[in-house]
Structures are given as C-alpha cells and as structure tokens.
Amino acid sequence: MVALVSAAMSLAPPLDRPRPFLDVTASVLGRPWRERCGDPGQQALATTMTQAYGLPDLLARVLVGRGVGPAEAEAYLSPRLRDLMPDPFVLVDMEVAVDRLAHAVRSREAVAIFGDYDVDGASSAALLADYLRSLGVPVRIHIPDRITEGYGPNVGAVTTLRGEGAGLLVCVDCGTAGHEPLAAAAALGLDVIVLDHHGAPEELPATRALVNPNRLDDLSGLGHLCAAGVVFMTLVALARRLRGEGAFASAAEPRLTDFLDLVALATVADVVPLVGLNRAFVMQGLAVMRARGRPGLAALLDAAGLSEPPEAWHLGFLVGPRINAGGRIGDAGLGARLLTTADPMEARRIADELDRLNRERQAIEAQAVAEAEAEMDARLAGDPDRPVLIAASPEWHPGIVGLIAARLKERFGRPAFAFAVKPDGSAVGSGRSVVGADLGGAVRDAVAAGLAVKGGGHAMAAGVTLPPGGLAAFGESLARDLTEAVGQARAAEALLIDGTVSAGGATAELVRLIQRAGPFGQGAPEPVMALPRHRVVDAGVVGNGHVRARLVSGDGQAVGAIAFRAAQGPLGVALLGGIGRSFHVAGTLSCDRWRGAERAQVRICDVAPCG
C-alpha cells in the first residue's frame, strides 16, 4: 500500500503571457506553447547575429534564446577549455589541498578515496585514482553500500581504510556535512581532504582542506561544477605544483585532457548547468569518449547498444543509468571499477553485469512508479494545486526512490520526494525539483529544524533520512520553503519552441546545424522544434514503454518519431489513439543511424490536436 503526503498550500496565480505559439493554449500535457525567441529585442539580436557573422537564422535564434549575444557567439559555438579554465586556486582551500596531495605523491603515500554511489561519485573517484596511480601513488577506492552504509563517509569505513594503511583520505562528491565520521578519521590519524559540490552548512567538518565552490565563504563563482569538475580543477592545480617542483623532468606528465571523458559523463549525469566551463568539459570530453580509449566506457557503450558516436543525451539516458544501477540495487563499487579498469575483458564483464542490473532496476522501478502515479492522480484530482509531492512505501527499494521522485516530477511538474519506509517507521528518501525551487536548501532547513536526521543536496536534487513518523512534518516544512517558488515556476510553465520544421525539412543536415549550439542539457535546453499539422499514420509501443510513430506533412513527406517512456501517459495515449489524425507536434531532432544511412528523427515531447 502506498502512503502519500502532500503539502496543500495554494500556488500563485498564472501571469499574463504572450500569444501562444500555433495557438496552443493547452497541449495534451496541459501546457501552453510559446516562442522562445519571441521578444522583439531577441529577434533583433538574432538578425544582427545573422547579418554580422553569417550564421543561419535558426542557429542565431537558438543562441539568442539561450542568452548568447552576438559578441559571444563565436566563443559559445567553439568552447575551449584553455579559454574558460579559471585559476584553480580561486577555490577556497585549494592551496592546502594541493600541498597535501603533492606530499602524498612525493612520498608515495597510500591514499584512500571515498566516493558517492552515483555517476558523479564513481567518475570523481576514478578520475582522482587514475591520475594518482599514473604517478605511482597506491590508491584504494571505497564506494559505500547504499543500504548498509548510506550516503557519505561513515566511521566503520574510515576505520577500515586507516587499518589498511591509508594516511590520506579524500572524500569526493560527499563529505561536506560529514562531521562525525571525519572527526573519527582525524582521531585515527587520517588527514582528510573533501572535494565536493553539494550545498554546505554554515558549520563545516574539521578537515585538512574542504574544496567546495558551494561553501558559503567561497567566492569563485564555480558553484555550477559537479564533483568531477571540482576534482579536475584540483588535478590542474596539482599538476601545476608538481611541474614547478620538477616532478616531470624525468617522467612523462599525464595528459589531463585524457581524463575529460569522466568529467563529461559526470557533468551530464549529475544534471548540473551546461554553462561556461561545463560546456567545454562536455564538448571536449565527448571527443575523448568517441576515441574509445577507456575500456570501461567503450564496453558500456557496447552493452547499451550504442553504435553511433556518443552525444550528451546518451550520457544521461544510456550510460549514466547503467552505472547508477550498481549503486541502486547491486554492488555500489561496480561503476568505479568499470571506469578504472584497463582490462577489456574485465570491462566487458562489469559492463554486462551493470546492463543486467539496469534491466532489473527498470522492472522494479516500473511497478513502483505506476503505484505512485496512480495514487497521485487520485490525490491531485481533489487538490490540483499541491506544490510538493511526497510518496512513501515500505515496499519500495531504497535504491529506486530517486527515480520514482524524478518520474513524479516529470509527470506532475512540481518537486517530488519518494521514500522507502523502514520497519521502525523511519524513512530514507530522494527528491527532484523544478527550476527555481531549491530542494537542497529546503532539506538543509529541515535538518537544521530537527525534522530530518540528515540530508542535503543541491537545487535540483536532494536526499534525506527522516525519523519515525516524520513524513508529515517534513512535507509541511517543504511546503513552507517552496510554495512561493513552485508557484512562480508553474505560473511561468510553458513549452518553449525554437522554430518550425516540416517532415521534409527535418534532415540530418538540420540536426548537425542545431548541434553546433550544443552540448545541450540542464541550463542549456535542447532546441524544441514544432511540426505544424502533421498526421500520425502509424504508432506503436516499443522497448520499455516508448511510443514510436510516423508523421506525415501536408505535402506527403514523412519522418520517424519516438516519445520516450510515454506509453502509459497522456502523450502516448494521444499518439496511439490518434492514428489518422493531425497534430501540432513538438520535439527535438536527432540522427538515427542504421546500416550506414543517416536519417533525422523527432523525439516527441508534446503534441496538441489541430483545430
């Protein structure tokens, strides 16, 4: 039985908005459509960009719609790490961290790396371990078990690591709030460095160095980095220090750019904003990944059935979930081992195991999501303005609660938390938010108020542990913190359209043109194109609840399309039941490669009946 608790405070009223695009005031997903670059000032900037720099009109409009002006267009289209990389020592505590790491390198001291069990944690741990090992430093990685250890460093693990001979403990993608276990580490004689990016409390744990652009006293402006980005910045600083000491006079210096595949993977999978330095990380990291030099990633791409060169969205939808599957329902250390192994056979074995775990995770998730969505449909029918959703069940696996929360957020357009309830009534949960509602901050407020045992995160995602019977009080706390922000976000909610195209105009050449403005992701949304008045001539369910369709324009031209995970929702229902009918279709464009041929495909995100 699924128990659900929701805050019942009213949302802000909708604001006046410009004329709907294609007169769509409410699509099948209940959204109005609006032109992203519809303001006269934006249109003037796009025209200037086209005339002054010779950019195609659509590309200029895409850039302007993402806040890029004419003067920044060239640099935006070709982001280079050397142009965007700041001095790493602008980060608080970086000097101290590099001093201690350099000492470990010089003395070949045993280093323990403690990571998180998600993609960012695995990538960060692999990045640091690979670099230190290339310099002859003995390294041991520990990724905690989600069920038995939970998130972040713990006393038992640090005691074991010290007993194995580690003199330095580096926490990556965790540790910013680890007061008790890090104090225990210090008492055992371990020096501790934290390399993290999660929101930080006012009082930090006692460490040798805590490098986190989101600590309150850090003014670097690099808060958009994921943990792997912070680790990469640390390695840039460490390489500079070692180079200055002559460490590479008689030995080859590791090429840091070879590690950017890990940074790109973590940046996309952790859903941090693809702006500034992060864009360069992803663009250059994808180029490294396409060379298939890391056996683990090459094997995982094969296991995922990806025969084409990976793009940013593949990292988020194909690669990331498979690495996460180990930490969710299997061996949490599989991801880090996959990313660090140099043995192609071992890489293939681990990749196959992660692929199997991912299929198992999908089956478990599907049942839980169906339960949560059905209950939410019933609850929201009587109270549609609840700003925050909280779902809880004793039957859910703790490793999938974040996925349940993500599906609820996607389906209902508001922040959502999902909890696995333990026999004693305590609950472990994960949440996902909408742009503009800081979920991590709301969780830290609940912890400070004594409503949660522990918790943290960032604006778009957070985790928390609640005491027995604490669900209702936690829901009320979230409502107090987030109602206004969620109201504003939902009032402004609309599907933003970047341009129009017909089936015949949706070509591989157009896809390549649009991709010049990439990579796309959080903070840099993929351009959405509208296909006006296209008839659905075929539709069917494929794969894991996806809907594949064929769209035909008025001139008889056709294009293939797919709506991911849509079969059971209103979008899938409209497509499957709309064969022979015409719709305005909105979606992103990608290339479908098959037997050497390249065709454009529409990834449908919304439709609206014509007329």
N, C-alpha and C positions, 0 to 999 in steps of 0.2 A: 504494500500500500504506500503510495507516495504522499507525503505530507508537504504542503506548500505554505509558505508565509510570505505575504507581500505587504509593502507599505501602501497605505490607502490615501495618501495626500494628493491633492489635485495638481495637475500640470498647468503651466502657464498657457494662456490662450494663444492661438496662432497669430502670427504677424502678417501684415499685408505683404504680398509678394507680387513680382512682375507677372505678366501674362504667361500662362502655361505653354510649354513647348508642344506643338501639334495639338493644342487644346486639351492635353491630357491633365485633368484635374485629379483623377484618382485611377491609377492603374490597377491591375489585378492584385498587386501587393499594397494597394491603398495609398500610393504616393503620387503627388503631382510631379510632372516633368518640367524642368526649367533649363534654359540655355546657360551653360557655364560662363561663356564669354558674351553675355547679352548686354552688358552695360556699354553705353556709347563710348565711354573713355577706354574701356578694354578693347573695343573694336578699333578705335583709332590707334591704339598701341600695336595691335596686330597688323594693321595696314602699314604703319611705319616700319615694322619689322620686315614685312614682305618687300616693301619698296627699297629700303636701305640695305638689306642684307640678302635679298633674293631668295628668301625662304618661301616654300609653298604656303598658300594661305591657311590650309588646315593645320600644318605644323606650327605656324605662327600663333594661331588661335589656341592650340593645345598649350603652348608655352605660356602665353599670357594668362590663360585660365589657371595656371599653376604658379602665378606670381612672378614670372620671369619677364623682365623688361628688355627692350632692345639692346641695351648696353651689356646685359649679362647673357644674351642668347648663345654666343659662341662658346663661352666657358661652360655653360649649362649643358650644351649638346656634347661636349667633349671634356667631362670632368677628369682632371688629372690629380693623382694623389700628391704629387710634389707641389702642386699649386694650392691644394686645400689642406695639407697637413700642417697643423699648428705646432708650435714648440711644445713637446710633451710635458715640459717642466712647468707649464702653466697650471697643471693639475696639482692640487694640494697634496702634500706628502710624497710626490713623485721622486723628489731628490733623495729622501730617506729610503724609499722602496728600492731605488736603483742602487744605492750604496750597499744595501744588504744583499740584493741579488748578485751584484758584482763580486762581493765577498764569497758568496756560495760558489760562483763559477771559478774563482781563483783557487779556492781550497777543495774543489770537487766535493762539496758537502752534500749529503743526502737531503733531498728536498721532497716534501710531501705536498701534493696538490689536492685540495678538497673542492670538488665541484658540485654544481646542481645537477639534477637528473633530467633536465630538459636539453634541447638542442644547443642553446646558448652555453649552458654549463659544460656539456660534452665538448663543444667546439673550443671553448676557452681553455679547458683543461688540456685538450690535445694540442692546441697552439703553443701553450707555455711549455708543455712536456717535450714536444718535438724540438723546440728551439734549444732548451737546456740540454737535452740529450745530444744534440748535434755538437755541443761544446764539451761533451764528456761528463756532464753532471748526472749522477744517479737520481732517478725520479720515480716516485710511486704515486699513482693516481688513485684517489678514493672517491667514488660516487655513492652517496648514501642510498639505502633502500627506502623507497617512498613509504612503505607500510611500517617497517620496524624501526626506522631511524627518523623519518620525516625530513623536512627541508632544513638545510643549513648545517653547520658544524655541530657535533654533539660530543659530550665528554667521553663516551666509550670509544668513539672513532679516533679522537685525537690522542687518547691514551695508547691505543694500539699503534698508531703511527709513530709516536715517540718511542715505544718499545721496539719498533723495527729499525730504529736508528736515525730517524729524521731529526735534523737540527733546525730546519726552517719549514714552517707550514704556510702555504699560500692558498688562501680561500678565493676562488673565482666564481663570480655570479652568485655569491652568498657571503654572509659574514658581517654585513653592516649592522645587523641587530643581534649578533651572537655574543652577548655579554658573558653569560655564564661559561659556555664551552671554551671561549677564547681566554677567559681568565684562568680556567683549568689548564689550558695549553701553556700559558706563561708560567704557571706554578710548576709544571713538569719540565721546564727549561726550554720549551719551544719558542723561538721567535716567530711572530705572526705578521704576515702581510695580507691585506684584503684588497682585492681588485674587483670592484663591483660597480653596479649602476642603479641599484634599486633605491627608492626613496629612503632617506635617512632620518632617524630620530634626532632630537637635539643632543642627547647624550649618547656618545659613541663608545663602543667597547675599547678597552685598553689594548692597543696593538703597537707593533713597531712602526707600521705605516698602514694607513687606510686611504687608498686611492679610489675615489668615487666622485664623479662630476656632479652627482646629485646630493652630496652632503651640503649642509646649509651654509658652510663657510667657503665653498668652492665657487669661484667667480670665472671659471674658464669658459663658460657658455657651451660646454660639450655634453650637456645632460641628455642629448638625443642618442648618445652612443649606447650600444648594448655592451655586455660584459666583455665579449671578444674584442670589441673595438677598444675598450679600455686596456685589455691585455696587449693588444697590438701596439698601442701608444707606449705602453711600458717597455715593450721589447725594442721599439725605436730608440727610446731613451737609454736602455741598457746597452744596445749596440753602439750607440754614440760614446758611452762611457768606456766600454771595452776597447773600442777603436782608439780612443785617446790614450789608453794605457798600453797600447801596442800589442793587445791580445791576438791580433790577426796578422802580426808581422811574419809569423812562420806557419800559419794555418789559414785555410780558406775561411772567409767570413760567410756565414749562412745568408742566403738571399731572402730577406724578409718578404719580398713580393711573392715568393713561392708559397707563403702561408695565407695569402689573401682568399683562397677558396674557403677556408674555415671561417674567416671574418664575414665573407659574403653570406654564407649559409646561416650563420647565427644572426646577422643583421636582418635578413628577411624573415627567418623563422620566429624571431622574438618580436616581430611586428613593431620595431622602433621606426621613427620617421625617416624616410628616404630623402633626406635633405643634406646639403653641404657635403661634409666628409663621408657620410654614409653612402651617398650616391657613388662616389669614387670607389669606396670599398667594394660595393656590389658590382659595379661595372668591371673593374679590374679583376675582382675575384672570380667572376663568371668566366673571364678569359682564361684564367688559370685552370678552372674546373674543366673547361672544354678540352684542355690538353690531356686530361685523364691521367695526370701524374700521381695522384694519391690513390693507391689501390682500393682503399675502403670506399671512397666516394664513387669510383668507377664501378665497383661491384654493386653498390646500392642503386646507382642509376640503371644498371642492367636488371637488377631484381625488380625495379619499378617498371620495367618495360619501356624505358625512355631511349629511343634510338636516335632522336634528334639532339642538337646541341642544347644544353640546359639554358633556360631563361629564368628570370627572377621568380615568376609564379610557380615554376616547377619546384623550387626550393621550399616554398611554403606549402604546396599541396601534395607533392610526391615524396620528396626527400625528407623533409622535416618530420612528418607524421611517422615515418618508419623508424627514425632514430628515437623519437619520443616513445614509441611503443615499448621499448625495453624498460624505460623508467616507469611506464604506466602499469604494465601487467606482467613484466618479466624481470630480467636481470638488468638493473639500472646501469651497470658498467659496460654494457654491450656497445653503446654509442661511442664512448671514448676509446674503447679498444678497437672498434672498427676504424675510427679516424686516425689512429696512430700506427696501425699495423703496416708493415712493409711487405708482408707475405700475401701474394694474390690469392692463394688457396684459403688461407685463414680469413681473408677479407670476404671471399665468396661464401664461406661457411657462416660468418656472422651476418652478412647481408641477407642470406636466405632465412636465417632464424628471425631477424628483425621483420622481414617481409611476412613470415608466418604469424608472428606476434601481432603485426598490424592488421592482418585479416581477422584474427581472433578479437582484437580490440574493436574493430568495426562492428562485429556481430554483437558484442556486449553493449557497445555504445548505442546501436540502433534501437534495441529494446528499451534502454533507459530513456533515451531521448523521446521515443514515442510516448512513454508514460508521462514524462514531464510536460511535453507539449499538449497532450490531451487534457491534463489537469489545468494547465494554464489557459487553454481555450475556454474551459468552463468558468474559471475564475474571472478572466477578463471580460467575458460576456456580461457579467453583472457589474464589473467595475473596470471599465476600459482605461481609466487614467492612472492606474497604479504606476509609479515611476520606477520602482525597483522590484525585481522578481527574485524570490528565494525559494529554491526547491530542495527538498531533503528526503532521503530514503535510507533505511537500514539495509536495503538490498543492493545498493549501488557500490561498485568497486571504487575505492578512493582514487585510483589512477585515471578514472574517466570523468570525474566531476568537472574538470576544466572544460572538457569537450561538451558536456551537457550544457554548461553555462554559455559556451560560445554559440551553440545551436539556438538556445533560448534568446540570446541577444540578437542573433541574426533574424530569427523568426518574428520577434515582437518589437524590435527596435528600441530597446531600453536596457540598462545594465541588468545583469542577472548573476546570481550566485547559485551554485549547486553544492550540496553537502552529502557526504557519506556519514551516516549516524552510527556510532558505536553502541555496543550493548549497554554501556553505562549512561547513555544519553548525550555524551559529548559528540562533537561533530567536526569533521575536517572538510573544508570546502575551498573552492576556487571560483573566482568571478571574472567576468569580462565586461567591459564598459563600452560606451559610445563616445565619440569625440566630444570633448568639452566637459565630461563628468569624470573627475579624478577619483578613481576607485581606490587606488593605493593610499591616497591621503585619507579617504573615509575609513579605511581599515585601520590605519595608524591611529586615528581619532578613537576608534572603538577599543583598541588595545590600551591607549592612554586612559580611557574611562573605565577600564576594568571589565569591559563587556566581552573581551576576547582574551584567550590565554596567550596567543602570539599571532602575529600576522604582519604582512607588508606587501610590497609590490610597487607597481608604477601606475600611471594614469589609466592605462587600458586593460591591465590585468593584475590580479592580486590573489593571495592565498591567506587563509585564516584558520585557526583552531578555536572552537568555542567550547565553553564549559557545559556540563549537563544542563539542559533546559534553557540554553542561551539563544536559541534561534529567534524568538520573538523580539527580545531586547536588541539583538544585533540588527534585525530588519528595521526597527524603529530608528536606530542610530543612523543607518544608511539613508533612510528617508529624510531625516533632518539635514544631513550633509548634502544630499544630491538632488532633492526635489527641484530646486530652482534651476540648477544646471541641466538636468534632464528635460525640464520643461522648455528651456530655451533651445536645446538641441532638437527636440521633437517638433517645436514650432517652426524651426528652420529646415526641417527634413524635406528633402526633395531629391529626386534623381536628376543629377546634372548631366546634360547632354553636350558633348563637344562638337558634334557635327552630324550630318546626314549622309547616307550612302545607300545605294540600291544593291540588289543582289549581284548585278553585273559589274558594279564598281568595287565590290569587295574582293580585291585581288591581293596576291602575295606582295605585289609592289606597294600597295597601300599599307599593308601591315608593316613592311620594312620602313616606310616613311614615318609612320606613327612611332615605331620603336626607336627612332632616333631621339625621341624625347625621354626615353626610359633611362634606367630601370624604373619600374613602377611598383608602388606598394604603399604602406602607411605614410601619409603626408605628401605623397605624390601619386594620386589615384590614376589608375589606368584609364585612358580616354574611352568614353562611352559613346558609341555611335547609334543613331536612330535609323531604322529601316522603315520608312513610312509605307503603310498599306501593302503589306506582304501577306500572301496567302500561305497557310500551313497545308502542305499537300501530303505530308506524312509525319508521323510522330510515334515513338515507342520508347519503352523503358529499356535501358541498357545498364550493365555494370551494377554499381552499388546505389541504385535509386536515381540514376541520371536519366534525363529525357533527351533523346536525340530526335531532331526534326529536320525537315527540308522546307525552305522558304522560297517562294516564287514571287517575283515582282510583276508589275502590270505588263511589262514587255516580254514576259516569258522566261527571263533569266532566273536561275536557281542558285542557292547557296546552302551549304550544310550548316547546321547549328546544333548546339547542345546546351542544356540547362543542368548544371551540376546539382546533385542532391535535391532535386526538385519534385520527384515523382509524387510524393505524398502531400505536397503543399499546394497552395493556390496557383502558383506559376505552372507546375506540372499538370494540374487538373485542367487549366485553361488550354494548354498545348495539346494534351491528349484528347480532350473533348472538343477541340476546335479545328479538327481536320476539315478542310474545305472552306474555312472562314478566314477573313482578312484581319490582320492586327497591325498596329504600330509596334515594332519590335525594338527593344533597346539591348545593346550588348557590347562586349569588347571583341576585338578581332585578333585572331591568332592564325598561325600557319599550321595546317595539317599535312604532314609529310608521309607519303605512302608509296613504296616502291620507286623512289626517285622523283616522284611527282610532288609538286608543292601547290596546295590549294588553300585559299582563305577559309576560315571557319568562324562563325559567330558564337561566342559564349554568351548565351542569353541571360540577362539579369532582370528583365521585366518585360511585360507586354501590356498593351491596352487595346481593347476592341475598337475597331474603326467605327465612326459614326455614332 
